[in-house]
Amino acid sequence: MKPLAFNSTPLIYITKIGLSQIFEELEDEKLTSLSVKREVVDEGKRKGVADAMILERLFEKGIFKVVKPENKFFRNSFADKWTSRE
């Protein structure tokens, strides 16, 4: 199985509509970056957003693995793929 890479938008919105259990049900490895975790957990808690606590528990349970992109070409290719307007 290929790992699933998440940015902050799906984490925030899926949690906001009460479907965060979906993340636990996905069998694939779920990856995100430290900056995403900071945005959805730390920044969310600072703003008093209840969803941030739910996401924090998911990170603590190891549902999401925080990784550092090691290949600049990969990062740029990944970003281009998800931001293109095809």
C-alpha positions in Angstrom: 0.0 0.0 0.0 1.1 3.5 -0.7 1.2 6.0 2.1 -1.3 8.8 2.2 0.0 12.3 2.6 -2.2 14.9 4.3 -2.0 18.6 4.4 -4.0 20.6 6.9 -7.2 21.2 4.9 -8.6 17.6 5.0 -7.5 17.1 8.6 -9.4 20.2 9.6 -12.6 19.7 7.6 -13.0 16.0 8.1 -12.6 16.5 11.8 -14.9 19.5 11.8 -17.8 17.5 10.3 -17.3 14.7 12.9 -15.8 12.1 10.7 -12.3 11.9 12.3 -12.7 8.1 12.9 -12.2 7.7 9.1 -8.5 8.4 9.7 -8.3 5.5 12.1 -10.1 3.2 9.7 -7.7 3.9 6.8 -5.2 1.0 6.6 -2.6 2.9 4.6 0.2 4.8 6.5 -0.9 8.4 7.0 1.9 11.0 6.7 2.0 14.7 7.3 4.6 17.3 8.1 5.6 19.0 11.3 4.2 22.3 10.0 0.8 20.7 9.4 0.8 19.3 12.9 1.6 22.7 14.3 -1.1 24.3 12.3 -3.9 21.9 13.1 -3.0 21.1 16.7 -0.8 23.9 18.2 -2.4 26.8 16.4 -5.9 25.3 16.7 -5.5 24.9 20.5 -4.2 28.4 20.8 -7.3 29.7 19.0 -9.5 27.4 21.2 -10.7 25.2 18.4 -12.2 22.0 19.8 -11.2 20.0 16.7 -7.5 20.6 17.6 -7.9 18.4 20.7 -9.4 15.5 18.6 -6.5 15.8 16.1 -4.0 16.0 18.9 -5.3 12.6 20.2 -4.9 11.1 16.7 -1.3 12.3 16.6 -0.7 10.9 20.1 -2.1 7.5 19.1 0.2 7.4 16.1 -2.6 7.6 13.6 -0.5 10.2 11.7 3.2 9.9 11.3 5.0 13.3 11.1 7.8 13.1 8.5 10.3 15.6 7.1 10.3 15.6 3.3 13.8 14.7 2.4 13.8 15.2 -1.3 13.2 18.7 -2.7 12.3 17.4 -6.1 9.6 15.1 -4.5 8.3 18.0 -2.4 8.0 20.2 -5.4 6.5 17.5 -7.6 4.0 16.7 -4.9 3.0 20.3 -4.4 2.7 20.9 -8.2 0.4 17.8 -8.5 -2.0 19.0 -5.9 -2.0 22.7 -6.9 -2.4 22.3 -10.7 -5.7 23.4 -12.2 -6.1 20.7 -14.8 
